[in-house]
Amino acid sequence: QLQASGGGLVQAGGSLRLSCAASGFALDDYAIGWVRQAPGKGREGVSCISSTDTSIYYANSVKGRFTISNENAKNSVSLQMNRLKPEDTTVYYCAAGAYGSNPNRYYYWGQGTQVTVSS
């Protein structure tokens, strides 16, 4: 089971830190990703970290602003989101599966956490 947390309301330019905690399995057995889906749009792979921490993917829309990291001791993965923009507003999901930008390659999904960025 995956549990996402850390969403909230923030002003444009602000920061949030999302966390994805696992129970029942070790996160480092899988690549872990963050996926978002705005209303009326398809799912977007925002970021992904490989099981060995050697590969990291960021969507162009968040590159330079978001940082994903593996907190092995806590069996969790975090997503530090800086310089947030109103267009970052949506529900964010964490997922576990195969490494990459394609959300369809994840096997396990957590519930979403809402991020709202006001202008």
C-alpha positions as CSV (number, residue, x, y, z in Angstrom):
1,Q,0.0,0.0,0.0
2,L,1.2,3.5,-0.8
3,Q,0.2,6.6,1.1
4,A,0.8,10.0,-0.3
5,S,0.7,13.1,1.8
6,G,1.9,16.7,2.0
7,G,-0.4,18.4,-0.4
8,G,-2.0,21.7,0.4
9,L,-2.7,25.3,-0.6
10,V,0.2,27.6,-1.4
11,Q,0.8,30.8,-3.1
12,A,2.6,31.0,-6.5
13,G,6.3,30.9,-5.9
14,G,5.9,28.9,-2.7
15,S,7.0,25.3,-1.9
16,L,5.5,22.0,-0.8
17,R,7.0,18.7,0.0
18,L,5.0,15.6,-0.9
19,S,5.8,12.2,0.7
20,C,5.0,8.7,-0.4
21,A,5.2,6.1,2.2
22,A,4.9,2.3,1.6
23,S,3.6,-0.4,3.8
24,G,3.7,-4.1,3.1
25,F,6.6,-3.9,0.7
26,A,10.0,-2.3,0.3
27,L,10.0,0.8,-1.9
28,D,13.5,0.1,-3.1
29,D,12.2,-3.0,-5.0
30,Y,10.6,-0.6,-7.5
31,A,11.0,2.6,-9.3
32,I,8.8,5.2,-7.6
33,G,7.1,8.0,-9.5
34,W,4.8,10.9,-9.1
35,V,2.0,11.4,-11.5
36,R,-0.5,14.2,-11.8
37,Q,-3.7,14.5,-13.7
38,A,-5.4,17.9,-14.2
39,P,-9.2,17.9,-14.9
40,G,-9.8,17.1,-18.6
41,K,-6.2,16.1,-19.2
42,G,-4.4,12.9,-19.3
43,R,-2.0,11.6,-16.7
44,E,1.4,13.2,-16.7
45,G,4.5,11.5,-15.3
46,V,6.0,14.3,-13.2
47,S,9.1,12.5,-11.8
48,C,10.5,9.1,-11.2
49,I,13.4,7.6,-9.3
50,S,14.8,4.2,-10.1
51,S,15.0,1.4,-7.6
52,T,18.8,1.9,-7.4
53,D,18.6,5.7,-7.2
54,T,20.8,5.9,-10.2
55,S,18.3,7.2,-12.6
56,I,15.9,10.1,-12.2
57,Y,13.3,11.5,-14.6
58,Y,11.6,14.9,-14.5
59,A,9.0,16.2,-16.9
60,N,10.1,19.3,-18.7
61,S,7.3,21.2,-17.0
62,V,8.9,20.7,-13.6
63,K,12.6,20.3,-14.3
64,G,14.7,22.7,-12.2
65,R,11.8,23.2,-9.7
66,F,11.0,19.7,-8.4
67,T,13.4,17.3,-6.7
68,I,12.6,13.7,-6.0
69,S,14.5,11.7,-3.4
70,N,14.5,8.3,-1.8
71,E,14.4,8.2,2.0
72,N,15.2,4.6,2.4
73,A,15.4,4.6,6.2
74,K,11.7,5.7,6.2
75,N,10.7,3.5,3.3
76,S,9.4,6.6,1.6
77,V,10.0,8.8,-1.4
78,S,9.6,12.6,-1.3
79,L,9.0,15.2,-3.9
80,Q,10.2,18.7,-3.1
81,M,8.3,21.2,-5.1
82,N,9.7,24.7,-5.3
83,R,8.7,27.8,-7.3
84,L,5.2,26.4,-7.7
85,K,3.0,27.8,-10.4
86,P,-0.8,27.9,-10.7
87,E,-0.6,25.3,-13.5
88,D,0.9,22.9,-11.0
89,T,-2.5,22.7,-9.3
90,T,-4.0,19.2,-9.5
91,V,-4.1,15.9,-7.6
92,Y,-0.7,14.2,-7.3
93,Y,-0.4,10.4,-7.0
94,C,2.6,8.3,-6.1
95,A,3.1,5.0,-7.8
96,A,5.5,2.1,-7.9
97,G,6.6,0.0,-10.8
98,A,8.9,0.2,-13.8
99,Y,11.2,3.2,-14.2
100,G,10.3,5.9,-16.8
101,S,8.0,8.7,-17.8
102,N,5.0,6.5,-18.7
103,P,2.4,6.3,-15.9
104,N,1.0,3.1,-17.5
105,R,4.1,1.2,-16.3
106,Y,3.3,1.5,-12.6
107,Y,1.8,-1.5,-10.8
108,Y,0.8,0.0,-7.5
109,W,-0.9,3.4,-6.8
110,G,-1.5,5.4,-3.8
111,Q,-4.4,7.7,-3.2
112,G,-3.9,11.3,-4.4
113,T,-3.0,14.4,-2.5
114,Q,-4.3,17.7,-3.7
115,V,-1.9,20.5,-4.5
116,T,-3.4,24.0,-5.1
117,V,-1.3,27.0,-6.1
118,S,-3.0,30.3,-6.0
119,S,-1.9,33.2,-8.2
